[in-house]
Amino acid sequence: MYDPIVYLLETPKYHLLKIADINLFSGWVFNFGEQKIDSLNVYVDGQLLDNFAVNLPREDIAAYVPSIPAVKTCGFSFELKITSEIKELDFAIVFADKSQQQLFKFDIANIVQQQKYFNQLNKRLSLIPQPKPELVYLTQGHYSTDEYKNSIIPGVMNLHKYLKHVGVDLSQIRSLLDFGCGSGRLLVGWHLLAPNIELNGCDLNSELLGWLQQNIFKQCIKNNLTPPLAYPDDKFDLIYLISVFTHLSLDIQKMWIQELTRVVKVGGYILMTLHGEIYVRNGFWQEPDKIQQFLDNGYIESGSDNGSNYYASYHSLNFIQQMMVGFELIGYFPNGTMDNKRNIFHTAQSQDVYVFVKNR
Ligand SMILES: C[S@@+](CC[C@H](N)C(=O)[O-])C[C@H]1O[C@@H](n2cnc3c(N)ncnc32)[C@H](O)[C@@H]1O
């Protein structure tokens, strides 16, 4: 089963929360299930602080979710003063029938503790070149340079969380590959958060890769739609693919699994994000046969221009597990959730997150 609650907290991101100041909490949230979301309750250390409407127009989000009329007004925006005495903010969804469900928690105490560190990170991040809106669109499907830049640190913090959760010791990761790195969004995050790791990235898009090589990471390489990669055998401790197989046909995904198997060490990890059932139900709401095909076979694909955002593939847990021959699945985070709890920030919106280890 998938998590029907789809959301994005656009501001403030984790590392940008201002302590002893007023913060604007803005974003959007909708339910892919039956009940409409009416509002959000915000609790401060267990005490209800206030209730805020979810009713602002978000035609930009509605364009991607035509099947649910409520998405047209799924936005929220309110100000809260955050003091260093607060430990935790708890956001709860209030449905139309007044029932409630936890959305996510904002761990303020941890941010207060790490404020100096976050300030340093923000300073270092501000010195790194950022791509123009047209390049942002090619990897994110939107033109917001702010959302792109502000997603870098939480995106990689999330990756660390997933890896640590399945027992990966990050200090043992010496060399990693961001396969389908685009303009280097997440590589920048690793550079800031884990500066001792050797960073490598590759992508087939010359515009994105050319910009990345010229502006940030010279060592990144361009590859073709199909293998090989110009790396020796057993090079990487970790390879991650954030929304990459989601844009490739099955035959090409299989070729890449073989090639990635070659370049990852035995005992090394592959983390990937994939479109699961909620994406199928959203994308094919007018094609019940296609939904049934996914439910029967665990896989569908559609579109044109393999490797671009115009091509889309969808995987079930069983299907990807069978494809990853020679690997053991050690982490499955449906829609990015961890232990049935939603993360406050995403690495790849509501995609499923998988972690595999190479065992032979
Ligand atoms: C949705 S974007 C995600 C980019 C990046 N991983 C991120 O999270 O910001 C998908 C990326 O995969 C790249 N890609 C698709 N097929 C590829 C292939 N066969 N080899 C390398 N990169 C590929 C695209 O060019 C694009 O940059």
The ligand as a MOL file (V3000), in Angstrom:
LIG
                    3D

  0  0  0     0  0            999 V3000
M  V30 BEGIN CTAB
M  V30 COUNTS 27 29 0 0 0
M  V30 BEGIN ATOM
M  V30 1 C 14.9500 13.4240 -12.7570 0
M  V30 2 S 16.6190 13.7780 -13.1000 0 CHG=1
M  V30 3 C 17.3700 13.6300 -11.4920 0
M  V30 4 C 18.7220 14.2760 -11.3850 0
M  V30 5 C 19.4540 14.1160 -10.0580 0
M  V30 6 N 19.6420 12.7100 -9.7490 0
M  V30 7 C 18.7230 14.8240 -8.9330 0
M  V30 8 O 18.1240 14.1490 -8.0750 0
M  V30 9 O 18.7500 16.0490 -8.8990 0 CHG=-1
M  V30 10 C 17.1700 12.3110 -13.9380 0
M  V30 11 C 18.6050 12.4060 -14.4240 0
M  V30 12 O 19.0060 11.1390 -14.9370 0
M  V30 13 C 19.7560 11.3420 -16.1020 0
M  V30 14 N 19.7630 10.0890 -16.8850 0
M  V30 15 C 18.7310 9.4750 -17.4920 0
M  V30 16 N 19.1550 8.3820 -18.1300 0
M  V30 17 C 20.4950 8.2660 -17.9010 0
M  V30 18 C 21.5010 7.3470 -18.2960 0
M  V30 19 N 21.2340 6.3010 -19.1000 0
M  V30 20 N 22.7580 7.5660 -17.8690 0
M  V30 21 C 23.0570 8.6260 -17.0740 0
M  V30 22 N 22.1510 9.5260 -16.6960 0
M  V30 23 C 20.8720 9.3600 -17.0990 0
M  V30 24 C 19.0630 12.5210 -16.7660 0
M  V30 25 O 19.8720 13.1550 -17.7440 0
M  V30 26 C 18.7810 13.4100 -15.5710 0
M  V30 27 O 19.8480 14.2620 -15.2720 0
M  V30 END ATOM
M  V30 BEGIN BOND
M  V30 1 1 1 2
M  V30 2 1 2 3
M  V30 3 1 2 10
M  V30 4 1 3 4
M  V30 5 1 4 5
M  V30 6 1 5 6
M  V30 7 1 5 7
M  V30 8 2 7 8
M  V30 9 1 7 9
M  V30 10 1 10 11
M  V30 11 1 11 12
M  V30 12 1 11 26
M  V30 13 1 12 13
M  V30 14 1 13 14
M  V30 15 1 13 24
M  V30 16 1 14 15
M  V30 17 1 14 23
M  V30 18 2 15 16
M  V30 19 1 16 17
M  V30 20 1 17 18
M  V30 21 2 17 23
M  V30 22 1 18 19
M  V30 23 2 18 20
M  V30 24 1 20 21
M  V30 25 2 21 22
M  V30 26 1 22 23
M  V30 27 1 24 25
M  V30 28 1 24 26
M  V30 29 1 26 27
M  V30 END BOND
M  V30 END CTAB
M  END
